[in-house]
Amino acid sequence: MSRQNGSTILLTDDDKTYLDAVSELLGRAGHDVVSANSGEKALEILSGNGFDIDLALLDIRMPGMDGIETLGKISERHPTLPVIMLTGEDAIDLVVRAMKAGAKNYISKSAGGTELLAAVKTALEERQSYGSVDIDAMEFEEHGIIGRSATLKRVLADAANCARSVISVLITGETGVGKDLLARAIHEMSPRTEKNFVALDVPNIPASMFESELFGHTKGAFTGATDNKQGMVQEAHKGTLFLDEIGEFPIELQAKFLRVLDTGSVRKLGSVKSEEVDVRILSATNRDLLEAVGERKFREDLFYRLRGIEIHLPPLRERKEDIQPLATHFLKEFLERNQMEPKRLSDSGVSFLEEHSWPGNIRELRRTIEAAVILTPGETIEHDDVARVMERSGHVSTASNGNSARDYADVEEMARQTKKNELTKVLERNGWNITRAAAELDIDRSTLSKQMKNLGIKKPKL
């Protein structure tokens, strides 16, 4: 197990002056330092010369094998070793390449010793926490996160570790993988669970109202501001603020939001007084934020402030072992919600589901299962039943075509109509005698009456 103090750090740089200065700084902080003046030498040290390396600091620009190439080989041969890149210039393109290649963070050589030591401390703490939490799958199932794949278990281990701290977490992944569920689980497993979990759906806030929604406003701050209003930052005080699709955050407000995070205080629109806030930040995106940083569409400093730890939720096609338990969960949930007779998935039905690539991920799988329940006449959902559903374009890739809300309503209406037809037939068989119909259905008379009212079933007039 790695140590925070007394850790062994591999420092690689071709500048001897910088190498000596940083080695001394790290040594005073209680770390053992192994120095290398080239990428080739760093790889030689890591190849097995008896050094137990906990962290690598690696210069980007070096003669011979540069930092990017060295990083690639380290990531390939030592995938669990965290690497922090060192850069002596504002080379955002190189930084982006390094982060995509697996670097944990980067530090400018012009930064002070305090910033360097803070980055080292964070990286070591994160590595030390890996594997230290026993994952209780049932605990995550309570939050709607279902699965048994090794890939998902690693994600949940990271989430459980993050839940114990207040470090900012950036959750990445395609649309429909459940990033919002993971964010809520992290909050509810954290010491802040009794406080507010405030979710801000960034793309759905009008640009003209974004600043007011986030920071609040005072009465008269602008036309239409008839009362004082708390912003979402204030509502999340002592709790968690979840920023969904953070990549859509307005660029003109990013600096102001960063100041809130750095100072721990927020000022409402129209106010001259700042309020202290203690907020844990979770964010999620389906975009490549590093690419957005490189295109100057997202602030670099805010990106690294939000990305204390990054957790990537892989798409469903990369964890097919999770399809069967997810499908079973959605089937049971839908039947119970709509008070329908039991149904089950056959082995052939499950196999067909596992062969699909699921471009809409978990959200698409849910819609498919719900449609299959409605369209399957028998008690068992077979291969052909699933295939028929998949051919109906209205219920296949709802998450990818942007119609998930409409299609969800369609499936719910189908379930409602099916239930209405079933009850009407029973009532007709029993001459519209509610007591006898309830007995046939094996439910209370009051329950049947309530269902009739909810479904708009009325005895026909003679």
C-alpha positions as CSV (number, residue, x, y, z in Angstrom):
1,M,0.0,0.0,0.0
2,S,1.3,3.4,-1.0
3,R,2.1,6.0,1.7
4,Q,1.4,9.7,1.6
5,N,4.5,10.8,3.5
6,G,7.6,8.7,2.9
7,S,6.4,7.9,-0.6
8,T,8.9,7.2,-3.3
9,I,8.7,9.6,-6.3
10,L,10.4,9.2,-9.7
11,L,11.4,12.7,-10.9
12,T,12.4,12.9,-14.6
13,D,13.8,16.1,-16.2
14,D,16.8,16.9,-18.3
15,D,17.3,20.3,-16.5
16,K,19.8,19.4,-13.6
17,T,19.1,22.7,-11.8
18,Y,15.3,22.0,-11.7
19,L,15.9,18.4,-10.9
20,D,18.0,19.2,-7.9
21,A,15.7,22.0,-6.6
22,V,12.5,19.8,-6.8
23,S,14.3,16.8,-5.3
24,E,15.2,19.0,-2.3
25,L,11.7,20.3,-2.0
26,L,10.2,16.8,-2.1
27,G,12.8,15.5,0.3
28,R,11.9,18.2,2.9
29,A,8.3,17.1,2.6
30,G,9.3,13.6,3.7
31,H,9.4,11.8,0.3
32,D,12.2,9.7,-1.2
33,V,13.2,10.9,-4.6
34,V,14.6,8.9,-7.5
35,S,16.0,11.1,-10.3
36,A,16.2,10.5,-14.0
37,N,17.6,12.9,-16.6
38,S,15.8,11.2,-19.6
39,G,12.8,9.2,-20.5
40,E,15.0,6.2,-21.3
41,K,16.5,6.4,-17.8
42,A,13.0,6.7,-16.2
43,L,11.8,3.5,-18.0
44,E,15.0,1.7,-17.0
45,I,14.4,2.6,-13.3
46,L,10.8,1.4,-13.5
47,S,11.8,-1.8,-15.2
48,G,12.7,-3.4,-11.9
49,N,15.8,-1.9,-10.3
50,G,14.3,-2.5,-6.8
51,F,12.6,0.9,-6.5
52,D,9.0,0.9,-5.3
53,I,7.7,4.0,-7.1
54,D,4.4,5.5,-5.9
55,L,4.3,8.5,-8.2
56,A,6.1,9.9,-11.3
57,L,6.8,13.5,-12.1
58,L,7.7,13.7,-15.8
59,D,8.9,16.7,-17.9
60,I,7.0,17.0,-21.2
61,R,9.9,18.4,-23.3
62,M,13.1,16.4,-23.2
63,P,15.7,15.4,-25.9
64,G,15.5,11.9,-27.2
65,M,12.4,10.2,-25.8
66,D,10.2,13.1,-24.9
67,G,7.6,13.2,-22.1
68,I,4.6,12.2,-24.2
69,E,6.4,9.1,-25.5
70,T,7.7,8.2,-22.1
71,L,4.2,8.6,-20.6
72,G,2.8,6.3,-23.2
73,K,5.2,3.5,-22.3
74,I,4.7,4.1,-18.6
75,S,0.9,3.8,-19.1
76,E,1.4,0.6,-21.0
77,R,3.8,-1.1,-18.7
78,H,2.8,0.4,-15.3
79,P,-1.0,1.3,-15.7
80,T,-1.6,1.9,-12.0
81,L,1.3,4.4,-11.5
82,P,0.0,8.0,-11.4
83,V,2.0,10.5,-13.5
84,I,2.1,14.3,-13.2
85,M,3.5,16.1,-16.2
86,L,5.8,19.1,-15.8
87,T,5.7,21.8,-18.4
88,G,7.9,24.9,-18.8
89,E,5.7,26.7,-21.2
90,D,2.0,27.3,-22.1
91,A,1.7,24.3,-24.4
92,I,-1.9,23.5,-24.1
93,D,-1.8,21.1,-27.1
94,L,0.9,19.0,-25.4
95,V,-1.0,19.1,-22.1
96,V,-4.2,17.9,-23.8
97,R,-2.2,15.0,-25.4
98,A,-0.6,14.1,-22.1
99,M,-4.0,14.0,-20.3
100,K,-5.5,11.8,-23.0
101,A,-2.5,9.5,-22.8
102,G,-3.2,8.9,-19.1
103,A,-1.5,11.7,-17.1
104,K,-3.1,12.3,-13.7
105,N,-2.4,16.1,-13.7
106,Y,0.1,18.6,-14.9
107,I,2.1,21.4,-13.2
108,S,3.8,24.4,-14.7
109,K,7.5,24.6,-13.8
110,S,6.8,28.3,-12.9
111,A,4.3,27.3,-10.2
112,G,5.4,27.6,-6.6
113,G,6.4,24.8,-4.3
114,T,3.1,24.9,-2.5
115,E,1.2,24.1,-5.7
116,L,3.5,21.3,-6.6
117,L,3.3,19.7,-3.2
118,A,-0.5,20.0,-3.2
119,A,-0.7,18.2,-6.5
120,V,1.7,15.5,-5.3
121,K,-0.4,15.1,-2.1
122,T,-3.6,14.7,-4.0
123,A,-2.2,12.1,-6.4
124,L,-0.8,10.1,-3.6
125,E,-4.0,10.2,-1.5
126,E,-6.0,9.1,-4.5
127,R,-3.7,6.1,-5.2
128,Q,-3.6,5.2,-1.5
129,S,-7.4,5.0,-1.4
130,Y,-7.6,2.5,-4.3
131,G,-8.9,-0.8,-3.1
132,S,-9.4,0.3,0.5
133,V,-13.2,0.1,0.4
134,D,-15.2,-3.1,0.2
135,I,-17.9,-2.6,-2.4
136,D,-21.4,-3.6,-1.4
137,A,-23.3,-4.0,-4.7
138,M,-26.6,-3.9,-2.8
139,E,-25.8,-0.4,-1.5
140,F,-25.4,0.9,-5.1
141,E,-28.5,-1.0,-6.3
142,E,-30.5,1.1,-3.8
143,H,-29.5,4.1,-6.0
144,G,-30.5,2.4,-9.2
145,I,-27.0,1.3,-10.2
146,I,-27.2,-2.3,-11.3
147,G,-24.5,-4.6,-12.7
148,R,-21.9,-7.3,-11.9
149,S,-19.1,-6.6,-14.4
150,A,-15.6,-6.2,-13.2
151,T,-15.5,-2.8,-15.1
152,L,-18.5,-1.5,-13.1
153,K,-17.1,-2.8,-9.9
154,R,-13.9,-0.7,-10.5
155,V,-16.1,2.3,-11.1
156,L,-18.0,1.7,-7.9
157,A,-14.8,1.3,-5.9
158,D,-13.7,4.7,-7.1
159,A,-17.1,6.2,-6.3
160,A,-17.1,4.7,-2.8
161,N,-13.6,6.1,-2.2
162,C,-14.7,9.5,-3.4
163,A,-17.8,9.5,-1.3
164,R,-15.7,9.7,1.9
165,S,-14.1,13.0,1.0
166,V,-15.1,16.4,-0.4
167,I,-12.9,16.2,-3.5
168,S,-14.5,17.4,-6.7
169,V,-15.4,14.6,-9.1
170,L,-15.9,14.7,-12.8
171,I,-18.0,11.9,-14.2
172,T,-17.6,11.2,-17.9
173,G,-19.4,8.9,-20.3
174,E,-21.8,8.7,-23.1
175,T,-25.4,9.8,-22.9
176,G,-27.6,7.3,-21.1
177,V,-24.9,5.5,-19.0
178,G,-26.2,6.7,-15.7
179,K,-23.9,9.6,-14.7
180,D,-26.6,11.3,-12.7
181,L,-27.3,8.2,-10.7
182,L,-23.7,7.8,-9.9
183,A,-23.4,11.4,-8.8
184,R,-26.4,11.0,-6.4
185,A,-25.0,7.8,-5.1
186,I,-21.7,9.5,-4.2
187,H,-23.6,12.2,-2.3
188,E,-25.9,9.8,-0.5
189,M,-22.9,7.7,0.6
190,S,-21.0,10.7,1.8
191,P,-21.0,12.5,5.2
192,R,-23.2,15.2,3.5
193,T,-26.1,12.8,2.8
194,E,-28.4,14.7,5.3
195,K,-27.8,18.0,3.4
196,N,-29.1,19.1,0.0
197,F,-28.2,17.4,-3.3
198,V,-28.9,20.2,-5.8
199,A,-28.8,19.2,-9.5
200,L,-28.3,21.8,-12.2
201,D,-29.1,20.6,-15.7
202,V,-26.8,23.1,-17.4
203,P,-28.1,22.9,-21.0
204,N,-31.7,23.5,-20.0
205,I,-31.1,26.8,-18.1
206,P,-31.7,29.8,-20.5
207,A,-28.5,31.8,-21.0
208,S,-30.3,35.0,-19.8
209,M,-31.2,33.3,-16.5
210,F,-28.1,31.2,-15.9
211,E,-26.3,33.6,-13.6
212,S,-29.4,34.3,-11.5
213,E,-30.2,30.5,-11.2
214,L,-26.7,29.7,-10.1
215,F,-25.8,32.6,-7.8
216,G,-29.2,34.1,-6.9
217,H,-30.4,37.7,-7.1
218,T,-31.7,40.5,-4.9
219,K,-35.1,42.3,-5.4
220,G,-34.7,44.8,-8.2
221,A,-31.5,43.4,-9.5
222,F,-33.0,43.3,-13.0
223,T,-36.3,43.7,-14.7
224,G,-38.6,41.1,-13.3
225,A,-36.7,40.5,-10.1
226,T,-39.6,41.1,-7.7
227,D,-38.1,39.2,-4.8
228,N,-34.8,38.0,-3.3
229,K,-33.8,34.6,-4.6
230,Q,-31.4,32.0,-3.4
231,G,-29.1,30.6,-6.1
232,M,-28.4,26.9,-6.5
233,V,-24.9,27.4,-5.0
234,Q,-26.5,28.7,-1.7
235,E,-29.1,26.0,-1.7
236,A,-26.3,23.4,-1.8
237,H,-24.5,24.9,1.2
238,K,-23.0,22.1,3.4
239,G,-24.3,19.7,0.7
240,T,-23.5,18.8,-2.9
241,L,-24.0,20.7,-6.2
242,F,-24.2,18.5,-9.2
243,L,-23.6,20.2,-12.6
244,D,-24.9,17.9,-15.3
245,E,-23.4,18.4,-18.8
246,I,-20.8,20.8,-17.4
247,G,-19.4,21.2,-20.9
248,E,-22.3,23.5,-21.8
249,F,-21.5,25.9,-18.9
250,P,-21.5,29.5,-20.4
251,I,-17.9,30.5,-21.0
252,E,-18.6,34.1,-19.8
253,L,-19.6,32.9,-16.3
254,Q,-16.8,30.3,-15.8
255,A,-14.4,32.7,-14.2
256,K,-17.0,33.9,-11.7
257,F,-17.9,30.3,-10.8
258,L,-14.2,29.5,-10.4
259,R,-13.9,32.4,-7.9
260,V,-16.8,31.0,-5.9
261,L,-15.0,27.6,-5.7
262,D,-11.6,29.2,-4.8
263,T,-12.9,31.7,-2.2
264,G,-15.8,29.7,-0.8
265,S,-18.1,32.7,-1.1
266,V,-20.8,33.9,-3.5
267,R,-22.4,37.2,-4.2
268,K,-26.0,37.5,-5.5
269,L,-26.8,39.6,-8.5
270,G,-27.5,43.1,-7.3
271,S,-25.8,42.6,-3.9
272,V,-22.6,44.1,-2.5
273,K,-22.3,41.5,0.2
274,S,-20.8,38.1,-0.2
275,E,-22.1,34.9,1.5
276,E,-19.9,32.1,2.7
277,V,-20.7,28.7,1.1
278,D,-19.4,25.2,1.7
279,V,-20.3,23.2,-1.4
280,R,-19.0,19.9,-2.7
281,I,-18.9,19.9,-6.5
282,L,-19.8,16.9,-8.7
283,S,-20.1,17.4,-12.4
284,A,-20.7,15.2,-15.5
285,T,-20.2,15.5,-19.2
286,N,-20.5,13.4,-22.4
287,R,-18.1,15.8,-24.1
288,D,-14.4,15.7,-24.4
289,L,-13.6,18.6,-22.1
290,L,-9.9,18.5,-22.9
291,E,-10.7,19.1,-26.5
292,A,-12.9,22.0,-25.4
293,V,-10.0,23.4,-23.4
294,G,-7.8,23.1,-26.4
295,E,-10.4,25.0,-28.5
296,R,-10.6,27.7,-25.8
297,K,-14.3,26.9,-25.2
298,F,-13.7,25.8,-21.6
299,R,-11.4,27.4,-19.1
300,E,-8.4,25.3,-18.4
301,D,-8.2,26.3,-14.7
302,L,-11.8,25.5,-14.1
303,F,-11.4,22.1,-15.8
304,Y,-8.6,21.1,-13.4
305,R,-10.6,22.5,-10.4
306,L,-13.6,20.3,-11.3
307,R,-11.5,17.3,-12.2
308,G,-10.1,16.5,-8.7
309,I,-10.8,12.9,-9.6
310,E,-12.3,11.7,-12.9
311,I,-14.6,8.6,-13.0
312,H,-15.4,7.3,-16.4
313,L,-18.6,5.2,-16.8
314,P,-18.0,3.0,-19.8
315,P,-20.8,2.4,-22.4
316,L,-23.0,-0.6,-22.0
317,R,-21.5,-2.3,-25.1
318,E,-18.2,-2.6,-23.1
319,R,-19.8,-4.3,-20.1
320,K,-22.3,-6.8,-21.5
321,E,-22.3,-8.7,-18.2
322,D,-24.5,-5.9,-16.8
323,I,-27.2,-6.2,-19.5
324,Q,-29.0,-9.2,-18.0
325,P,-29.3,-7.8,-14.4
326,L,-30.3,-4.4,-15.8
327,A,-33.0,-5.9,-18.0
328,T,-34.4,-8.0,-15.2
329,H,-34.5,-5.0,-12.9
330,F,-36.3,-2.8,-15.5
331,L,-38.8,-5.6,-16.2
332,K,-39.7,-6.1,-12.6
333,E,-39.9,-2.3,-12.0
334,F,-42.1,-1.7,-15.0
335,L,-44.5,-4.6,-14.1
336,E,-44.9,-3.4,-10.5
337,R,-45.3,0.3,-11.5
338,N,-48.1,-0.6,-13.9
339,Q,-49.6,-3.4,-11.8
340,M,-49.3,-5.9,-14.6
341,E,-49.2,-9.7,-14.5
342,P,-45.7,-11.3,-14.1
343,K,-43.5,-11.8,-17.2
344,R,-40.0,-13.1,-17.6
345,L,-37.1,-12.9,-20.1
346,S,-36.1,-16.1,-21.8
347,D,-32.5,-17.1,-22.2
348,S,-32.8,-16.4,-25.9
349,G,-34.3,-13.0,-25.2
350,V,-31.3,-12.2,-22.9
351,S,-28.9,-13.4,-25.5
352,F,-30.4,-11.1,-28.1
353,L,-30.1,-8.2,-25.8
354,E,-26.5,-9.0,-25.1
355,E,-25.7,-9.0,-28.9
356,H,-27.0,-5.4,-29.4
357,S,-24.5,-2.5,-29.3
358,W,-26.9,-0.2,-27.4
359,P,-25.9,3.3,-28.8
360,G,-28.4,4.8,-26.3
361,N,-26.9,2.8,-23.5
362,I,-28.9,2.0,-20.3
363,R,-31.7,4.5,-21.2
364,E,-32.2,2.7,-24.5
365,L,-32.3,-0.7,-22.8
366,R,-34.9,0.5,-20.3
367,R,-37.2,1.7,-23.1
368,T,-36.7,-1.5,-25.0
369,I,-37.7,-3.7,-22.0
370,E,-40.7,-1.6,-21.3
371,A,-41.9,-1.8,-24.9
372,A,-41.3,-5.6,-24.9
373,V,-43.5,-6.0,-21.9
374,I,-46.4,-4.2,-23.7
375,L,-46.0,-5.9,-27.1
376,T,-45.4,-9.5,-25.8
377,P,-48.7,-11.3,-25.4
378,G,-47.5,-14.2,-23.3
379,E,-45.7,-14.5,-20.0
380,T,-42.3,-15.1,-21.5
381,I,-40.4,-12.5,-23.6
382,E,-38.6,-14.5,-26.3
383,H,-35.9,-13.6,-28.8
384,D,-38.5,-12.8,-31.5
385,D,-40.4,-10.5,-29.1
386,V,-37.3,-8.5,-28.4
387,A,-36.4,-8.5,-32.1
388,R,-39.8,-7.1,-33.0
389,V,-39.4,-4.3,-30.5
390,M,-35.9,-3.5,-31.8
391,E,-37.4,-3.1,-35.3
392,R,-39.8,-0.4,-34.0
393,S,-37.7,2.7,-34.5
394,G,-39.7,4.6,-31.9
395,H,-38.3,2.6,-29.1
396,V,-34.8,1.6,-30.1
397,S,-32.3,4.4,-29.8
398,T,-34.4,7.0,-27.9
399,A,-31.4,8.4,-26.0
400,S,-29.4,9.0,-29.2
401,N,-32.2,10.7,-31.2
402,G,-33.2,13.1,-28.4
403,N,-36.8,11.7,-28.1
404,S,-36.5,9.9,-24.9
405,A,-39.1,11.9,-23.0
406,R,-41.7,11.5,-25.8
407,D,-41.0,7.8,-26.2
408,Y,-41.1,7.2,-22.4
409,A,-44.6,8.8,-22.5
410,D,-45.6,6.6,-25.4
411,V,-44.6,3.4,-23.5
412,E,-46.4,4.6,-20.4
413,E,-49.5,5.2,-22.4
414,M,-49.3,1.8,-24.0
415,A,-49.0,0.2,-20.5
416,R,-52.0,2.3,-19.3
417,Q,-54.1,1.3,-22.3
418,T,-53.2,-2.4,-21.9
419,K,-54.1,-2.4,-18.3
420,K,-57.4,-0.6,-19.1
421,N,-58.3,-3.2,-21.7
422,E,-57.5,-6.1,-19.3
423,L,-59.7,-4.7,-16.5
424,T,-62.5,-3.9,-18.9
425,K,-62.6,-7.5,-20.1
426,V,-62.8,-8.9,-16.6
427,L,-65.5,-6.4,-15.6
428,E,-67.5,-7.3,-18.7
429,R,-67.2,-11.1,-17.9
430,N,-68.6,-10.4,-14.5
431,G,-71.4,-8.2,-15.6
432,W,-69.7,-5.1,-14.3
433,N,-70.0,-6.4,-10.7
434,I,-67.0,-4.9,-9.1
435,T,-67.0,-7.3,-6.1
436,R,-67.0,-10.4,-8.4
437,A,-64.4,-8.8,-10.8
438,A,-62.1,-8.0,-7.8
439,A,-62.4,-11.6,-6.6
440,E,-61.4,-12.9,-10.1
441,L,-58.4,-10.6,-10.1
442,D,-57.6,-11.5,-6.5
443,I,-57.5,-7.9,-5.3
444,D,-59.6,-5.9,-2.9
445,R,-62.8,-4.2,-4.2
446,S,-61.4,-0.8,-3.1
447,T,-58.2,-1.4,-5.1
448,L,-60.2,-2.3,-8.2
449,S,-62.4,0.8,-7.8
450,K,-59.2,3.0,-7.5
451,Q,-57.7,1.4,-10.6
452,M,-60.9,2.0,-12.5
453,K,-60.9,5.7,-11.5
454,N,-57.2,6.1,-12.4
455,L,-57.7,4.5,-15.8
456,G,-61.0,6.3,-16.6
457,I,-63.1,3.0,-16.7
458,K,-66.8,3.6,-16.3
459,K,-69.7,1.1,-16.5
460,P,-71.4,1.7,-19.9
461,K,-74.8,3.3,-19.8
462,L,-77.7,1.0,-20.8
